[in-house]
Amino acid sequence: MLLALLAAAQAGTEEEVPVGAALRDAQGRFLAVAGNRPVAAQDPTAHAEIRVLRQAAQRLGNYRLTASALSVTLEPCPMCRSAADHARVARVQCGAFRSQSITEQDIGASLAGGHAFFAPEGAELLRIFFDKRRHV
């Protein structure tokens, strides 16, 4: 999750919403790491999660990423969650949830989250990013 957090921080310095993701295989080896890039890429689907799924699929020559684990600094949006499901990602770890009222039980057993996954750090990156935009 630390690599995802670093990717989120980098995205924030590039005027992107600071969200990062990392994908590991069953042995824990990193397949891909990326931050958000919809603004720079002029692509509304260039979320960090989509980018790591694409990179890993190209690297492996297969879009089926079974037994992989996706770590993301913020709970995936519906588009990214659906893409992870279609790619057959085994587990998604969230740093922070979009709503404090959402729990692991609400969104499925394969989605995990909590403070062990750098939730405060990821949330702080988002807070700083949006505070800057509100005070400009």
Z-matrix of the N, CA and C atoms (Angstrom, degrees):
N
C 1 1.443
C 2 1.528 1 111.47
N 3 1.322 2 116.86 1 -24.40
C 4 1.461 3 119.91 2 179.06
C 5 1.526 4 110.79 3 -61.92
N 6 1.330 5 118.29 4 -40.63
C 7 1.467 6 120.38 5 178.29
C 8 1.524 7 110.93 6 -64.10
N 9 1.312 8 117.35 7 -37.40
C 10 1.466 9 120.92 8 176.69
C 11 1.526 10 109.95 9 -64.05
N 12 1.311 11 117.02 10 -40.96
C 13 1.462 12 121.34 11 178.85
C 14 1.530 13 111.01 12 -64.64
N 15 1.322 14 117.18 13 -40.69
C 16 1.466 15 120.71 14 176.73
C 17 1.527 16 111.04 15 -64.57
N 18 1.335 17 116.96 16 -39.45
C 19 1.468 18 120.82 17 177.37
C 20 1.526 19 110.33 18 -65.35
N 21 1.326 20 117.29 19 -37.17
C 22 1.465 21 121.23 20 177.10
C 23 1.525 22 110.41 21 -63.78
N 24 1.318 23 116.63 22 -45.24
C 25 1.465 24 120.80 23 179.36
C 26 1.525 25 110.58 24 -60.67
N 27 1.321 26 117.11 25 -42.14
C 28 1.466 27 121.30 26 178.35
C 29 1.528 28 110.68 27 -63.09
N 30 1.333 29 116.77 28 -43.57
C 31 1.469 30 120.41 29 178.21
C 32 1.525 31 110.31 30 -58.59
N 33 1.320 32 116.62 31 -41.83
C 34 1.461 33 120.54 32 179.27
C 35 1.514 34 112.95 33 -61.67
N 36 1.328 35 117.50 34 -36.37
C 37 1.469 36 120.26 35 178.35
C 38 1.522 37 111.67 36 -70.30
N 39 1.331 38 116.18 37 -17.37
C 40 1.467 39 121.40 38 179.78
C 41 1.529 40 111.52 39 -100.77
N 42 1.346 41 116.36 40 20.42
C 43 1.465 42 123.08 41 178.10
C 44 1.532 43 113.60 42 65.81
N 45 1.310 44 116.84 43 21.44
C 46 1.465 45 122.35 44 173.44
C 47 1.523 46 107.86 45 -98.65
N 48 1.327 47 117.15 46 155.94
C 49 1.462 48 119.76 47 173.47
C 50 1.523 49 106.66 48 -60.90
N 51 1.335 50 118.29 49 126.78
C 52 1.466 51 120.87 50 -172.50
C 53 1.531 52 114.06 51 -75.57
N 54 1.310 53 114.44 52 82.54
C 55 1.466 54 121.96 53 174.30
C 56 1.518 55 106.83 54 -125.46
N 57 1.320 56 116.03 55 135.76
C 58 1.459 57 121.36 56 179.40
C 59 1.512 58 110.63 57 -130.72
N 60 1.329 59 115.37 58 157.14
C 61 1.463 60 121.00 59 179.93
C 62 1.521 61 109.58 60 -143.82
N 63 1.318 62 114.93 61 152.59
C 64 1.466 63 122.24 62 175.70
C 65 1.522 64 107.71 63 -140.77
N 66 1.319 65 116.59 64 143.22
C 67 1.460 66 121.82 65 179.75
C 68 1.515 67 108.92 66 -122.17
N 69 1.336 68 115.27 67 129.46
C 70 1.466 69 121.96 68 178.92
C 71 1.516 70 109.74 69 -117.14
N 72 1.331 71 115.94 70 150.59
C 73 1.460 72 119.99 71 175.14
C 74 1.526 73 109.58 72 -84.00
N 75 1.321 74 116.26 73 -176.84
C 76 1.468 75 121.34 74 -176.58
C 77 1.524 76 112.65 75 -61.93
N 78 1.326 77 117.74 76 -25.38
C 79 1.466 78 121.70 77 179.47
C 80 1.528 79 112.38 78 -89.97
N 81 1.321 80 117.00 79 1.23
C 82 1.456 81 121.08 80 178.90
C 83 1.514 82 114.56 81 87.90
N 84 1.337 83 117.72 82 5.29
C 85 1.471 84 121.09 83 178.15
C 86 1.527 85 109.41 84 -78.56
N 87 1.317 86 115.84 85 138.91
C 88 1.459 87 119.84 86 -179.69
C 89 1.519 88 110.39 87 -75.90
N 90 1.321 89 114.79 88 129.30
C 91 1.461 90 121.80 89 177.25
C 92 1.524 91 111.09 90 -96.23
N 93 1.332 92 116.22 91 -34.43
C 94 1.463 93 120.11 92 -177.97
C 95 1.524 94 109.83 93 -164.19
N 96 1.326 95 115.24 94 151.19
C 97 1.465 96 123.10 95 175.65
C 98 1.524 97 106.24 96 -140.05
N 99 1.336 98 117.06 97 136.42
C 100 1.467 99 119.64 98 -179.89
C 101 1.520 100 110.57 99 -158.05
N 102 1.315 101 113.99 100 158.47
C 103 1.457 102 121.82 101 172.98
C 104 1.518 103 109.36 102 -114.07
N 105 1.311 104 116.35 103 171.74
C 106 1.463 105 121.40 104 177.01
C 107 1.527 106 110.48 105 -60.08
N 108 1.356 107 116.93 106 143.84
C 109 1.472 108 121.05 107 176.67
C 110 1.526 109 112.92 108 -148.41
N 111 1.327 110 120.64 109 27.49
C 112 1.462 111 118.74 110 -178.65
C 113 1.523 112 113.92 111 -61.43
N 114 1.330 113 117.75 112 -35.89
C 115 1.464 114 120.22 113 -178.59
C 116 1.525 115 110.08 114 -69.32
N 117 1.317 116 117.20 115 -52.97
C 118 1.468 117 121.23 116 -178.13
C 119 1.526 118 111.99 117 -63.33
N 120 1.318 119 116.55 118 -38.90
C 121 1.467 120 120.60 119 -178.19
C 122 1.527 121 112.26 120 -84.84
N 123 1.323 122 116.59 121 -8.56
C 124 1.463 123 121.72 122 -173.00
C 125 1.521 124 109.85 123 48.39
N 126 1.332 125 113.76 124 49.10
C 127 1.461 126 122.36 125 -176.10
C 128 1.526 127 108.23 126 -140.03
N 129 1.334 128 117.59 127 110.73
C 130 1.460 129 119.47 128 -177.53
C 131 1.525 130 114.05 129 -64.84
N 132 1.320 131 117.51 130 -12.80
C 133 1.469 132 120.28 131 178.77
C 134 1.522 133 112.81 132 -97.20
N 135 1.315 134 118.75 133 4.13
C 136 1.467 135 121.34 134 -176.18
C 137 1.526 136 111.99 135 -82.17
N 138 1.322 137 115.57 136 46.16
C 139 1.466 138 120.73 137 173.79
C 140 1.524 139 108.23 138 -72.94
N 141 1.312 140 116.30 139 156.69
C 142 1.467 141 121.41 140 -178.43
C 143 1.527 142 111.71 141 -54.59
N 144 1.332 143 117.05 142 -43.73
C 145 1.467 144 120.59 143 -177.63
C 146 1.527 145 111.63 144 -64.12
N 147 1.319 146 116.73 145 -44.63
C 148 1.470 147 121.15 146 179.41
C 149 1.526 148 109.66 147 -63.06
N 150 1.313 149 116.42 148 -41.46
C 151 1.461 150 120.22 149 -179.40
C 152 1.527 151 111.92 150 -62.26
N 153 1.354 152 117.69 151 -43.04
C 154 1.473 153 118.03 152 179.86
C 155 1.521 154 111.11 153 -70.36
N 156 1.327 155 117.88 154 -34.64
C 157 1.468 156 119.56 155 177.03
C 158 1.527 157 110.27 156 -63.47
N 159 1.325 158 116.97 157 -43.64
C 160 1.471 159 120.73 158 178.76
C 161 1.528 160 111.34 159 -63.63
N 162 1.337 161 116.47 160 -46.13
C 163 1.468 162 120.26 161 -179.15
C 164 1.524 163 111.32 162 -61.69
N 165 1.314 164 116.63 163 -44.69
C 166 1.468 165 120.31 164 -178.77
C 167 1.521 166 111.27 165 -67.16
N 168 1.326 167 117.44 166 -41.21
C 169 1.464 168 120.64 167 179.17
C 170 1.529 169 110.42 168 -62.17
N 171 1.328 170 116.95 169 -42.44
C 172 1.467 171 119.97 170 177.96
C 173 1.519 172 110.91 171 -66.38
N 174 1.301 173 116.83 172 -41.19
C 175 1.471 174 121.17 173 -179.81
C 176 1.526 175 111.38 174 -62.63
N 177 1.344 176 115.88 175 -41.56
C 178 1.464 177 120.67 176 -177.43
C 179 1.524 178 113.26 177 -88.46
N 180 1.333 179 116.92 178 -14.30
C 181 1.456 180 120.00 179 -177.10
C 182 1.521 181 112.57 180 71.33
N 183 1.331 182 116.57 181 27.50
C 184 1.459 183 120.99 182 -177.98
C 185 1.523 184 107.78 183 -159.49
N 186 1.329 185 116.91 184 130.46
C 187 1.461 186 118.93 185 178.82
C 188 1.519 187 112.35 186 -78.38
N 189 1.319 188 117.27 187 -13.22
C 190 1.462 189 120.48 188 178.27
C 191 1.527 190 108.51 189 -81.07
N 192 1.295 191 115.37 190 109.59
C 193 1.464 192 121.65 191 -175.62
C 194 1.528 193 110.01 192 -106.19
N 195 1.315 194 115.33 193 46.78
C 196 1.458 195 121.38 194 -177.25
C 197 1.524 196 110.43 195 -59.32
N 198 1.296 197 115.15 196 148.50
C 199 1.472 198 124.03 197 179.35
C 200 1.524 199 112.61 198 67.46
N 201 1.323 200 118.14 199 10.08
C 202 1.462 201 120.08 200 178.66
C 203 1.527 202 110.20 201 -91.64
N 204 1.323 203 115.02 202 161.66
C 205 1.463 204 121.67 203 178.36
C 206 1.524 205 108.87 204 -126.61
N 207 1.313 206 115.54 205 127.96
C 208 1.457 207 122.63 206 179.98
C 209 1.525 208 108.93 207 -104.09
N 210 1.321 209 116.63 208 122.78
C 211 1.464 210 122.04 209 174.82
C 212 1.515 211 107.38 210 -107.15
N 213 1.316 212 116.82 211 129.11
C 214 1.458 213 121.10 212 -178.34
C 215 1.526 214 108.75 213 -137.76
N 216 1.324 215 116.04 214 142.20
C 217 1.460 216 120.34 215 -173.65
C 218 1.520 217 113.12 216 -73.33
N 219 1.315 218 118.08 217 -19.17
C 220 1.460 219 123.18 218 178.25
C 221 1.517 220 108.05 219 -136.84
N 222 1.308 221 116.48 220 140.88
C 223 1.464 222 121.10 221 178.61
C 224 1.531 223 110.22 222 -46.05
N 225 1.335 224 117.93 223 129.98
C 226 1.463 225 120.45 224 -178.44
C 227 1.526 226 112.85 225 -60.91
N 228 1.323 227 115.14 226 143.73
C 229 1.457 228 120.75 227 173.42
C 230 1.531 229 107.87 228 -69.00
N 231 1.323 230 118.75 229 169.41
C 232 1.470 231 119.94 230 -179.76
C 233 1.532 232 113.79 231 -56.73
N 234 1.334 233 117.88 232 -38.51
C 235 1.466 234 120.34 233 179.16
C 236 1.526 235 110.66 234 -61.58
N 237 1.322 236 116.69 235 -47.09
C 238 1.467 237 120.94 236 -177.41
C 239 1.520 238 111.59 237 -70.18
N 240 1.314 239 116.70 238 -37.85
C 241 1.471 240 120.37 239 177.75
C 242 1.525 241 109.73 240 -63.43
N 243 1.317 242 116.72 241 -42.67
C 244 1.460 243 121.04 242 178.60
C 245 1.523 244 110.97 243 -64.17
N 246 1.322 245 117.20 244 -41.70
C 247 1.467 246 120.48 245 178.23
C 248 1.524 247 110.69 246 -62.07
N 249 1.327 248 117.12 247 -41.87
C 250 1.470 249 120.49 248 177.81
C 251 1.526 250 110.48 249 -62.82
N 252 1.328 251 116.56 250 -39.88
C 253 1.468 252 120.18 251 176.92
C 254 1.524 253 110.79 252 -63.37
N 255 1.333 254 116.98 253 -45.87
C 256 1.471 255 120.81 254 179.57
C 257 1.522 256 111.49 255 -63.36
N 258 1.318 257 117.32 256 -33.13
C 259 1.466 258 121.40 257 178.28
C 260 1.528 259 111.70 258 -80.04
N 261 1.323 260 115.49 259 -4.73
C 262 1.470 261 122.29 260 178.54
C 263 1.526 262 112.83 261 64.73
N 264 1.323 263 115.50 262 35.13
C 265 1.464 264 120.65 263 174.49
C 266 1.527 265 107.47 264 -62.41
N 267 1.321 266 116.59 265 132.50
C 268 1.462 267 120.89 266 -174.86
C 269 1.524 268 113.10 267 -75.77
N 270 1.328 269 116.77 268 -34.52
C 271 1.468 270 119.56 269 -174.00
C 272 1.524 271 109.69 270 -148.95
N 273 1.324 272 115.47 271 138.98
C 274 1.459 273 121.93 272 175.92
C 275 1.523 274 107.58 273 -120.76
N 276 1.329 275 116.23 274 122.63
C 277 1.466 276 122.22 275 178.28
C 278 1.521 277 108.60 276 -106.11
N 279 1.323 278 116.00 277 126.89
C 280 1.465 279 121.25 278 -178.88
C 281 1.509 280 110.51 279 -106.86
N 282 1.310 281 115.49 280 139.95
C 283 1.453 282 119.61 281 173.16
C 284 1.508 283 110.97 282 -78.88
N 285 1.312 284 116.56 283 -47.69
C 286 1.459 285 121.71 284 -178.86
C 287 1.519 286 108.32 285 -137.17
N 288 1.312 287 115.28 286 148.30
C 289 1.458 288 120.25 287 176.63
C 290 1.519 289 109.50 288 -95.03
N 291 1.323 290 116.00 289 149.38
C 292 1.465 291 121.47 290 179.48
C 293 1.523 292 111.51 291 -63.76
N 294 1.316 293 116.43 292 -29.93
C 295 1.461 294 121.43 293 179.12
C 296 1.515 295 108.64 294 -133.35
N 297 1.300 296 116.67 295 136.54
C 298 1.461 297 119.98 296 178.90
C 299 1.522 298 111.27 297 -65.87
N 300 1.344 299 117.71 298 -18.81
C 301 1.461 300 120.29 299 -178.20
C 302 1.523 301 112.63 300 -83.61
N 303 1.329 302 117.93 301 -10.76
C 304 1.459 303 121.36 302 -179.87
C 305 1.517 304 108.91 303 -86.05
N 306 1.310 305 115.82 304 135.04
C 307 1.457 306 120.86 305 178.58
C 308 1.515 307 109.62 306 -124.71
N 309 1.313 308 115.66 307 170.49
C 310 1.459 309 121.25 308 178.06
C 311 1.523 310 110.87 309 -57.24
N 312 1.330 311 118.17 310 -36.59
C 313 1.462 312 121.39 311 -179.74
C 314 1.518 313 111.28 312 -64.69
N 315 1.323 314 117.47 313 -32.35
C 316 1.458 315 121.30 314 -177.82
C 317 1.522 316 113.04 315 -70.51
N 318 1.318 317 117.80 316 -27.70
C 319 1.458 318 119.72 317 -170.90
C 320 1.514 319 115.03 318 -119.63
N 321 1.289 320 118.59 319 5.30
C 322 1.456 321 119.93 320 173.76
C 323 1.506 322 113.62 321 113.95
N 324 1.305 323 114.98 322 150.55
C 325 1.462 324 121.43 323 -174.27
C 326 1.521 325 113.33 324 -67.83
N 327 1.332 326 117.86 325 -25.67
C 328 1.463 327 118.59 326 -176.63
C 329 1.530 328 112.54 327 -80.62
N 330 1.331 329 117.00 328 -6.33
C 331 1.457 330 120.58 329 179.96
C 332 1.519 331 108.78 330 -103.26
N 333 1.313 332 115.86 331 119.97
C 334 1.463 333 120.27 332 -177.83
C 335 1.513 334 109.73 333 -120.10
N 336 1.299 335 116.34 334 153.84
C 337 1.454 336 119.14 335 178.56
C 338 1.505 337 110.54 336 -161.11
N 339 1.295 338 115.38 337 -177.97
C 340 1.452 339 119.36 338 178.16
C 341 1.506 340 110.96 339 137.80
N 342 1.292 341 115.18 340 175.83
C 343 1.461 342 120.71 341 -175.26
C 344 1.522 343 113.16 342 -67.79
N 345 1.318 344 118.53 343 -16.21
C 346 1.463 345 120.38 344 178.12
C 347 1.526 346 111.28 345 -67.49
N 348 1.327 347 117.66 346 -14.72
C 349 1.454 348 121.51 347 -175.44
C 350 1.527 349 112.11 348 -108.69
N 351 1.335 350 117.14 349 40.25
C 352 1.465 351 122.83 350 175.22
C 353 1.524 352 113.40 351 61.38
N 354 1.325 353 117.84 352 34.41
C 355 1.466 354 121.17 353 178.55
C 356 1.525 355 112.46 354 -57.58
N 357 1.328 356 119.94 355 -47.50
C 358 1.472 357 118.50 356 -178.78
C 359 1.529 358 112.79 357 -62.21
N 360 1.317 359 116.93 358 -39.80
C 361 1.470 360 120.47 359 -179.01
C 362 1.528 361 111.24 360 -66.83
N 363 1.320 362 117.12 361 -44.83
C 364 1.460 363 120.55 362 178.37
C 365 1.515 364 112.01 363 -64.48
N 366 1.326 365 116.42 364 -41.81
C 367 1.461 366 120.86 365 178.30
C 368 1.529 367 110.80 366 -63.66
N 369 1.323 368 117.11 367 -37.51
C 370 1.466 369 120.82 368 179.17
C 371 1.533 370 111.15 369 -65.93
N 372 1.325 371 117.85 370 -40.19
C 373 1.468 372 120.50 371 176.03
C 374 1.528 373 110.37 372 -58.69
N 375 1.323 374 116.43 373 -44.30
C 376 1.463 375 120.88 374 179.67
C 377 1.529 376 111.10 375 -65.69
N 378 1.338 377 117.11 376 -42.81
C 379 1.462 378 120.97 377 -179.52
C 380 1.531 379 110.69 378 -60.64
N 381 1.320 380 116.68 379 -47.10
C 382 1.468 381 121.13 380 179.76
C 383 1.526 382 110.52 381 -61.98
N 384 1.321 383 116.57 382 -44.95
C 385 1.464 384 121.65 383 -179.23
C 386 1.530 385 110.77 384 -58.05
N 387 1.333 386 116.58 385 -49.96
C 388 1.460 387 119.49 386 -176.24
C 389 1.527 388 112.33 387 -76.35
N 390 1.315 389 118.35 388 -29.83
C 391 1.468 390 120.34 389 174.49
C 392 1.525 391 110.66 390 -61.42
N 393 1.323 392 117.68 391 -41.33
C 394 1.471 393 121.49 392 178.67
C 395 1.525 394 110.75 393 -60.22
N 396 1.315 395 117.27 394 -40.65
C 397 1.455 396 120.78 395 -177.42
C 398 1.521 397 112.06 396 -73.17
N 399 1.300 398 117.26 397 -31.33
C 400 1.470 399 120.90 398 -179.15
C 401 1.524 400 111.82 399 -76.67
N 402 1.317 401 117.34 400 -21.86
C 403 1.462 402 120.85 401 -176.68
C 404 1.526 403 112.85 402 -107.53
N 405 1.301 404 116.74 403 19.98
C 406 1.471 405 119.98 404 179.16
C 407 1.507 406 109.54 405 -95.34
